[in-house]
Amino acid sequence: MNTTAIIGGGASGLMAAIVAAREGADVTLYEHNTSIGKKILASGNGRCNIINTTATADDYFGTNSDFVTYALQQLPFTDFVTFCHSIGLLLDIKEDGRCYPLSNEAKSVLFSFSASIKEAGVKILTEKKVISITKTQNHFIVHTQDEKKTYDKVLIATGSQAAPQLGSSDDGYRFAASFGHTIIPTYASLVQLHLNSKIHHKMAGVKTFAEVTLYVNNNEVQKVQGDILFASYGISGLAILDISQKASRALLNHQKVMLSINLLPRFTAHQLDDLFHQLITAVPNHTLETVLSGLVPAKTVAYLCESAVINPAKTVALLTPKESSKLIGLIREWKFEVNDTHGFKHAEVSGGGVATVDVNNETMESKLIKGLYFAGEVLDIVGRRGGYNFNFAWASGMIAGREMAKK
């Protein structure tokens, strides 16, 4: 029977522990928090978007995003449903592919995993921070603050630096580097963005549906629609989270990052032009501020006018064609420079990590050190918003657990 240490009690570590123990391994799970699964509890605003039925390699980013393909194939959605049933967890499957626990509470996921991991015979050591991992000729030694134990195999499933308030750290990268693994520079992802402007903080609290276009070095790289929310530091909202991976990575590489906001994406430029002139014709004596407040969030009007260098108190009948065109252009393409992210503390996940070139994608075993495995977010793989990061965590954890149980 293999003795196996799993470092990290998040999604990938829990999956690996159950699978390995069910297949005969003697498993010990190390978690430095007071309890396992803290990020699971916090995910999806406490609902836990546990998986997405549509996941493919196109939903992931990394130096080699194709690394995920084999893992996703090994855990098709039907198999995941079967696994969930085996731990007493039922799912609510949405039309767009997102899935949640039927209870709509993340704690249901954690309760099911906690009960099943104990039932499988896994030894759970909470409040046990691993300081280092070393290797003799035939065994690994896991060092904690007060003891050291020997194992045949070790899985590093420590996650990333995202959300340090939930216990995240760079420990996994440090362990991997000590065995010669390359660490791809990390960056916050699914995170809010900071804007280099003098007006965004004056619009803090404005929430609206918009189309957001991301530019890197003046080249359009992504366009999405969704909610945006101006904040004191910059901008947030689901649309911003969706573009944040590419924005954050570009910032890491010291590239110029801009975003353009279309406040009225439901209208074409021609339709918006017609609508604006209908309003001018209908209420020629109203101020520009009054008319624009019927089109876009009122708190943005003064700053749209400021950006267009037009007095918001001006009567709309006095607007020149050039001024009208300029306003319509701004409503459809209001540009802001992005100069930072809101940081790992506010990020849902992290990009970068252990380079996948030195990890076997079919076993999750290190190509450099026999018996050393990796799973989940510690690897240089990050998914889109919508359950995709959990997809890879479950799949990579399952593969690692299965492989570690083999003699």
C-alpha positions, 0 to 999 in steps of 0.5 A: 500500500502506497503512503501518500501525502497530499499538500492542500485541502482545496478542490483538487486535493480533496478529489485526489484524496478520495480517489487515491484512498478508494483505490487503496492508498494510505492517504494523509492530507495536510491543510494549514487552515483550521478546516479544509475547503475554505475557497470552495465555501467562498466560491460563486458568492457562497453558491459554488459554481462547481463545474461547467458542462461545456469545458474545452481547452479553449476555456483555459489560458497558460503557456500550454493551455492544451495541457488540460485536454487529456484531463477534461477527457478523463472526467466527462460531465456524466462521470462527474455526476456519477462521482457526485452521487457517490459522495451524496451530492446532487447538482442543479444544471443550468442551460448555459452549462454552469452547475451548482449544488442542488441546495444552491449552497457551497457548504453542501459541496464541502459537507459531502466531500468532508464526510466522504474523505473521512469515510474513505479513511483519509487522515486529515491534518488541519493547522499543519503547515508544511515547511518543506518537502525533501526526498531521499533515494526512495521516499519523500519527507514532509516537514512541518513545524513540529514533525516530519513524516515519510511517504512514498508519493506526494501531491502538491495541490496548494492552489495559488496566491489568489485570496490570501485571506482564505489561506492561499500562499506561494508555498506550492511554487516554493516546493516545486522550485526546490525540486527544480521545477520552473515557475511561470510568473504569476498574476491575479485573474478574475479580478477587478481592474484599476484605471488611470483616470481622473473621473472613475472614482467620481462615478463609484457605484454606477452599475450598468450593462455594457460592452467592454473591449480590451486593447493590448498595445492598441490591438483589440484582443477581447470583447464581452458584454455584461455588467460593469461597476465603477469603483473608487479604485477603477472598475469591476463587474462580470464583464471586467472579470471576463477580460481581466485574465488577458489584461492582467497578463499584459500588465505583467508583461509591461504592455499598454492596456486600454479598455473601451466601454460601450454604454448602449450596446443594444444600439448600432451607431446609426440607431443611436444617432437616430435616437439621439436626434429624435430626442433633440427634436422632441425636447430642443429646449432641454439641457444636454444633461437632462437628455443624456440622463434618459440614455445612460446612468445619470452619474456618468453624464457630467463625465461624458460631457467632460470627456467630450469637452461640452457643457452639460448645461448646454441646450440640445438644440444648440449642439453642433453636428460635430458635438453630437457625433462626438457624444455618440462616439463616446457613449459607444467607445469610452476609453480608459487606461488600465494601470493595475489589477486589484491584486491577489487579495481580490482575485478569484484565481491566479494565472502562472504557476508550475510550468506544465512542460515538466509535468505529465498531462496523463498522470500529473506526475513530475517529469523531473522527480518520480513520485511527485505530483501536481494538481489544480491551480498550482499549475500554469493553467487558469480558466475562464469564469463560470466553473472552468477552474473547478473543472480542471481541479476535479479532473487533475485531482482525480488523475493524480489520485488514481495514479498515486494509488498505483504501486 
